[in-house]
Amino acid sequence: MSTVNEYLENQILTANPHRLHLLVVDGALRHARLGLEALQQNNIEEMFLRLNKSREFVNELICGINPDGDPDLTARMKSLLAFIYRNLVLADVERSPQRVEDAIKILTIHRETWVELGQKLASLEPRRVNDDEMEMSGPHSRSWST
């Protein structure tokens, strides 16, 4: 196993739920960006592979929503993630860079909100959540690569 894969596996296995969610969002973003790049270069096979991987990450986010939470919030979150998923599907079918850009924009906003939430939680309960676990070095930070 390569050092990068070992590092990523260790990150995933030791992540708290908040950090794990952030890693999945980062994976979706990374692959959506690579899919957009491939689409712009007219590399259809690579675009398909990357957008498909991004959809897998988004699906993981959808499946990770706790159904026992606030029903209204749960429904809105599922709708938002379904919209992202649908845009990634239609981007593939229509070869539409705009659809990918829309998905990336919403995922980026979700990521920023999630990081801010983590920072607020860390300030409220500093022993429960480690500040280092809440911060990532931005949207291009290391994430799941496969």
C-alpha positions in Angstrom: 0.0 0.0 0.0 1.3 3.4 -0.8 2.1 6.0 1.8 -0.6 8.3 0.6 -3.2 5.5 0.8 -2.0 4.5 4.2 -2.3 8.2 5.3 -5.8 8.5 3.9 -6.9 5.2 5.4 -5.6 6.3 8.8 -7.4 9.7 8.5 -10.7 7.9 7.8 -10.3 5.3 10.5 -9.5 7.8 13.2 -11.9 10.6 12.1 -14.7 11.7 14.3 -18.2 11.9 12.6 -17.8 15.6 11.9 -14.4 15.2 10.3 -15.6 12.1 8.4 -18.5 14.1 6.9 -16.0 16.8 5.8 -13.8 14.1 4.1 -16.8 12.8 2.1 -17.7 16.4 1.0 -14.1 17.0 0.0 -14.1 13.8 -2.0 -17.3 14.9 -3.8 -15.8 18.3 -4.5 -12.5 16.9 -5.7 -14.0 14.5 -8.2 -16.6 17.0 -9.4 -13.7 19.5 -10.1 -11.8 16.8 -11.9 -14.9 15.9 -13.9 -15.4 19.5 -14.9 -11.8 19.7 -16.0 -12.1 16.6 -18.1 -15.4 17.8 -19.6 -13.7 21.1 -20.6 -11.0 19.1 -22.2 -13.5 16.9 -24.0 -12.2 13.8 -22.2 -15.6 12.1 -22.0 -14.4 8.9 -20.4 -12.5 10.7 -17.6 -15.5 13.0 -17.1 -17.8 10.1 -16.7 -15.5 8.3 -14.2 -15.0 11.5 -12.1 -18.6 12.6 -12.0 -19.6 9.0 -11.2 -17.2 9.0 -8.3 -18.5 12.4 -7.1 -22.0 11.0 -7.2 -20.9 8.1 -5.1 -19.7 10.6 -2.4 -22.9 12.6 -2.6 -24.9 9.4 -2.3 -22.8 8.6 0.8 -23.8 12.0 2.3 -27.5 11.3 1.5 -27.3 7.9 3.2 -25.5 9.4 6.2 -28.4 11.7 7.1 -29.8 10.7 10.5 -33.5 10.0 10.0 -34.1 10.5 13.7 -33.3 14.2 13.6 -35.6 17.2 12.9 -37.9 15.9 10.0 -38.0 19.3 8.3 -34.2 19.8 8.4 -33.7 16.2 7.3 -36.0 16.6 4.3 -34.3 19.9 3.3 -30.9 18.4 3.5 -31.9 15.3 1.5 -33.5 17.6 -1.1 -30.3 19.7 -1.4 -28.1 16.7 -1.8 -30.5 15.1 -4.3 -30.3 18.4 -6.3 -26.5 18.1 -6.3 -26.7 14.4 -7.3 -29.2 15.2 -10.1 -27.0 18.0 -11.5 -24.1 15.6 -11.6 -26.2 13.1 -13.5 -27.5 15.7 -15.9 -24.0 17.2 -16.4 -22.9 13.8 -17.6 -25.9 13.2 -19.9 -26.0 16.8 -21.3 -22.2 17.4 -21.2 -23.0 20.5 -19.3 -20.2 22.4 -17.5 -22.8 24.6 -15.9 -24.5 21.7 -14.1 -21.1 20.6 -12.6 -20.3 24.2 -11.6 -23.7 24.5 -9.9 -23.0 21.2 -8.0 -19.6 22.4 -7.0 -20.9 25.8 -5.8 -23.5 24.2 -3.5 -21.0 21.6 -2.2 -18.5 24.4 -1.5 -21.1 26.4 0.5 -22.1 23.2 2.4 -18.4 22.6 3.2 -17.8 26.2 4.4 -21.0 25.9 6.6 -19.9 22.6 8.0 -16.4 23.9 8.9 -18.0 26.9 10.6 -20.3 24.6 12.5 -17.4 22.5 13.6 -15.5 25.6 14.8 -18.5 26.8 16.8 -19.0 23.3 18.3 -15.3 23.3 19.2 -15.6 26.7 21.0 -18.6 25.5 23.0 -17.2 22.1 24.0 -13.4 22.3 23.6 -12.7 19.0 25.2 -15.2 17.1 23.0 -14.0 18.3 19.6 -10.4 18.9 18.7 -9.8 22.2 16.8 -7.2 20.5 14.5 -9.9 18.0 13.5 -12.3 20.8 12.4 -9.9 22.6 10.1 -8.9 21.6 6.7 -6.5 23.6 4.5 -9.3 24.7 2.2 -11.2 23.1 -0.7 -8.1 21.6 -2.2 -7.0 19.7 0.9 -6.2 16.1 0.7 -9.2 13.9 0.4 -10.2 10.4 -0.6 -8.5 9.8 -3.9 -10.1 6.7 -5.3 
